[in-house]
């Protein structure tokens, strides 16, 4: 086996995902690999960890130079053989627009709260001998191999390193409460055991909106304001020392959790899980005046999960494909998107009963808008304005020899404005079994 490897620090932009990685069947494009890794290989969870703690300094990526990519060191590009998931997560954190449309907002949220981005370089080992690299990949990924590979910790070894799960959950909740100002550093002294007792109640955790299924990475699944209200109440009761005490048994803790869940000023809604660590306010590092930050321009039409779900339920492949496509194409292609959005709205309205001789502006009468829950009177003006622009610009772009819509941001705003209407329209069609 030739020893043709050397360590280096390589710019992320010069590293590409490997089309024939063992994690998946051979693929033809970077976009296809990203789609697969996000769907089937839990890349979002890895990205969340990287956004919070940075890349794992104990892990290197294994690279092979792309043939013919240049002799100068700054011109060389590489394929990542070992570390496809990590590279994918980092690329999507650096540039959320590379993510599949339905995940762009989630990756943007992770990126906006991270102190570790952008990640410009990765510590890597560069291999010239493919067989050498494949051997070490097998050592990493083929299990214990009688001690040759990595041995997982058993339960006792994990306990020695991490402590008990109850202890970790209680500490995480206390840390979040202190960072939010619900309890001071002095006030939390001696409170760990009590918080442990109540965090052992699934009813209490449910009321707070805390998911402790992974004690090392607690998440919350209620709207942020609801979580703050519930945590504030819990820690007020803890400090007061009557409703939350270490003397209470499991049944009493459950009863307290039910009363906490019954508060009338929370929405009762649920959200996608978000790391509990992210609710802590950012630490102010400087007293210098904060300069206004220019808003990030729209790069794609916004992909709405609720509308996508309603289209999926109705199982209309044309509408599903149209909606995905108009949200996947870059907004610089405003002419194509204008025609695509027009076709999408026109097709959805036709499916909902629009006559062939009627345009979708007439189809969405004030009466129909009211029936779909869009309101009435002046509340309908923004919807009518957006529908009118989409119809006018779509027809002009399709038919006139010169006139066309070049305004991508306005198109994005118009589609976002009517998305609730389109969602209600799709939902009104009912699910197709």
N, C-alpha and C positions, 0 to 999 in steps of 0.2 A: 504494500500500500504506500503510494508516494505521499510524502509529507509536503504538500503544496498549499498550505494554509497560512494566513497571517492576519493578525487583528488590525482593525482600523476603525475610524469614525467616519461614517458616510452620510451625506445629505439625504434626507428622506425623499426629496424630489428626484433623486437619481436612482431610486430603488423601485422596482415594479413587482407586482404580484405575479407569482409563478403559475402559468396556465395549466401545468401538469402536476400540481401539488397532490400528494396522496389523499388529502382531505376530500377531494372531489374528482369527478370525471374530467378529462381534458376539456378546457374551455377556450373560447376564441378571443375574448376581450376582457379588459380590466373591469368594465361595468358589469359583465356577466359574473365575474368572480366576486365582486363586491356584493351583488344581489344575493348570491348563494351564501356567502359567509355571514351576511346579516340575517338571513332567513334561517339557516340551519346550524350555524356554528357559534351562536351567542356572542357575536362581536359587540353588540351594544352594551352588554354587561361588562365586557372587558374594557370598552371605551370609558364607561362610567368610572371604573377603578383607576384607569390611567388619568382621567381628568381630575380625580381627587388626590392621587398620590404620585403621579408621574410614572414613566416607564420603570419596570422592575430592573434595578441595577444589577441584579444577580443573573439576568438572562441576556444572552447575546443572540443576534440573528445570524443565520448562515446564508451567505451570498455566493453567487457565481456570476462572473461578468457576462453581459449580453454580447454574443459574438459580433465583432466588427464595430463596437460602440466607440472606439477611439483609443489612441495610445496615451494621450495626455491624461493625467490622473483626474483632472477636472472635467474631462469629456466622457469618462467611462460611465456606463450605466450597468445596473445589476438586476438580476432576478433573485427574489428571496425564496429560498427553498425551505429553510427552517425559520418560522416566525411569520407566516402569512397572515394569521389572525391579528397579531400585534401590529404589523405594518398597516393592515386594513383599518384597524381602529384608530391609529394615529393619523393616517391620511384623512379620515372622515372628521376627526376632531380639528385638524388643521384647516380643512375646507369642507364644511357640512354640505355644500352643494354637490359634492361627489356621491353623497348617500342616495339610496333609493328615495323617490319622492315622498313616500309616507313616513320616512324617518328623518327627513332634513330638519324639521322643527326640533325633534328630540336631540339630535346631535348639536344643533345650534345652542340649545339650552345648556348642554354639558359644556360646550366650549366657552359660553359666556360666563360661567361660574368658576372656571378653572384658572388657577394661578400658574399652571405648568405649560401653558401653550403660548406660541406655537412650539412644537418639538421639531427642531431643524435637522438634528443629526441622530443617528443610532449607532451604538457600539456594535460592531459586526466582526465576524470572521469570514474572510474571503477565501474561497476554495477554487483552485484551478483544476483539481481532480474530482470529478463528479462521484466516482466510486468512494473516495475518501469521505465526502460529505454524506453520502447515503449510509455509510457505516455508522457514523455518529448520530444521524437521525434515528436509525434503528435502536441505538442504545437509549435514546431519550424516550421514544414512543412505544417500544415493544414490551413494556411492563418490567417486572423485577428481574426476569431472566436469571434467576438463581443468584441474585446479588450483583450482576453486571450492570443492570439498569437501576433506576431510582426506586428506593423502597419507601412506600407510604408510611406515615406515622400510624401507630395503633391508637386506640382510645386513650390509654394512659399517657402516651407520649404527647398527644394533642392537648390533654388536660394540663400537663406540666408546662407546655408552652403558652397556651391561650388562657388558662383558667377555665372556670365553669361557664357554661353558656348563660346562666342566669346572671352571673356577675357581669359579663360583658354587656348584656342587654341593659341592665340597670345603670351601668356606668355611661353607656351611650346616651340614654335618656336624660340622665343628670347633666351630662356635658351639654346636650342641646338646650336644656332648660337654663343652665347658667349662661350660655352664650346669648340667649334671648332675654336675659334679665329677669327670669321668673324665680330664680333662687341665687343667692350670692355664694361666693366661695366659702365664707364662714358658715352660712346657714345650711349648707349641704353636709357639713361634718356630722357624722353619726347617722346619716339618713340612708346609707346604702342598703342596709338590711331591710328597711321598710319598703324602699322602692323595689328591691328584689321580690319581696313577698307579693306586691301588687302586680309586678310585671310577670309573675308566674300565672296570673289569671288571664286567660284568653279573652274573657269578657271585658276586662279593663283595657287590654291592648286594642281590642276591637273598637271600644269607645273612643280611645285616643286616636285611632287611625294608624297604629303602629304595627308593622309586619315584622316579626322577629324570626321568621322561618330560617333566615341566615343570620345567626347572632353576630357574625363578623361584619355584616353590612345591613344594618337596619334600614328599612324604608318606611315611608308613610304613603297611605293610599286614600286619604281624604283631601279636599281642597286645602291649600296652605293655611288660609285664615281659620278654617275649622280646627285644624291641628293646633294652631297657636292658642285658640280659645280653650280647647280641652286641656292642653298642657298647663296653661295658666291656672285653670280651676284646680287641676290635680295638685299642683305644687302649692297653691294657696291653702288647700285642705291639709297637705302634708305639713306645712309650716305652722298652721293653726293647731294641729295635733289632736283633733277630735274625730274627724271623719276618716282620716287616713293615719293609722298607727300600726306599730309593729305587733300589737297585741291581737290584731284581727286575724281570723282564720280564713281559709279559702272561700267558704260560703259567704262570709261577710265581705270579702274582697269582690266576689262576683256580684253581690247585691249592690255594692258601691258602683261597680262598672255599669250596671243596668241604669242606675240613676244618672250617671254621667252621660250615658248615651241618649237619655231622654231630653236633654237640654234643647229648648225650642229655637235657639238663635244660631244653630248650625244647619247646614243645608241637607245633611244626610247623604250627599252625593259621594261617589267613589271616583278615583282617578287612577291613571297608570302609576305603578310604584316609582317613587323618587327617593334617592338616598337621603336619609335623615340628616346626614352631615351638611347637605346643601342648604338647609334652612338657617344656618348660622350666619349672622351678619358679617360682612367683609371687614377685616381689620384695617383701620386707617393707618397708613404708614407715613403719611406726610401731611403737614398743615398747609401746604401750598394750595392755592386756589385750583379747583378742578376745571380744566378746560372743557367746553362743550364738545361732545363727540358726534361727528357727522353720522347720521343714520346710515346703516348698511343698505345699499340699493337692492331692490328686488332682482333676483337672478332667474327665478322660475315662477310660474303661476302656482299659487298655494294649493297643496294637495290636502283635501279635507277628509279625514278618516270616516266621519259619519256619512258623508255623501258616497264615498267609495263602498262602505258597508251596505248602504241601501241599494246601490247598483248591483253589488254582488248577490244580495238576497233575491233580486228579481231575475238574476241570471241572464242578462242581455249582454252577449259578448261584444257587440258593437259599441255599446255605451261604455262598458268597462274599459275596452281597449282605447277608445277615444279619450276618455278622461285621463287614463294613465299617460297617454302620449302627449296631451297638451300640457301636462304638468312635468313631463320629463324633458321637453325641449327647452333650450335656453331662451330667455326672454328677448335676446337680441334678434331672434327670428320672429319679430312682431307680425309680419305679414302672414306667415304660415299659421301662427297662433290665432290671429284674428279670424281666419277662415275656419280653423279647427274648433274654436269656441263657438262660433256661429253654428257649425254643423252639430256640435254636441247639444246646445240648447234647443235647436230646431228638432233634432231627433228625439230628445226626451219629451218635448212638448207633444210631438206627433204620437208617441207611445201613450201619452196621457190623454189623447183624444182630440188633438188639434186637427182641424180639417186641412186638407192639402192646399186649399185656396186661401187659407188664413195664415198670416205671419204670427210669430210667437208673441209680438207685442199685443196684438188683438186677442190672442188666446188667453194671455194673462190679464184679464179684465180686473177692475177693482173688486168686483164681486168674487172672482176666483181667488184673488190674492187674500181677501178676507177669509174665505172658506178654508184656505191653507194656513191660516193663523198668522198672516203677515201684518195684520193691523188694518187701519182704515184712515181715510182722510189724508192729512199732510204726512203721516208716517209712511205712506206709500211712495212719496215723491222720489226718494233716493233709488228705490227699486225701479220705478218707471224710467228715471233718467238713465240708469245703467243699462236696462233692457233696450232703450232707444238707441244708445250709443253702440251697443253690441250689434243690433240689427242694421243700423245705418252703416257702420264701419265694415261689417261683414259683407254686406251687399256691394258697397263701393269697391272694396278690395277684390272681391270675386269678379265683378263685371266691368268696371271702368278701365279704360286703357291706361290711365295715369293715376287717378285718385286711389289712395290706399291709406291704411292706418299704420303709422310708424311708432305710435306711442305705446310702448310695452308696459310702463308703470301704470298708465291709466287703464289698460286692458286688465292688468292684474287686480287693480282696485275694483273694477266693475265686476269681474268674476267673483271676487271675495264678497262683494255686496249682495249678489244674487245667490250665493251658495246656500244660505238657509232656505231660500225658495226652491232651489233645485233639489235639495235634500227632502223637503216636504213633498215635492212632486214625485220623486222616486219612491218614497215611503208609501205614498198613496196608491202606487201600483200593486202593492202587496208582494209577498215573497212567492217565488216560483219553486215548487218542489221538484 
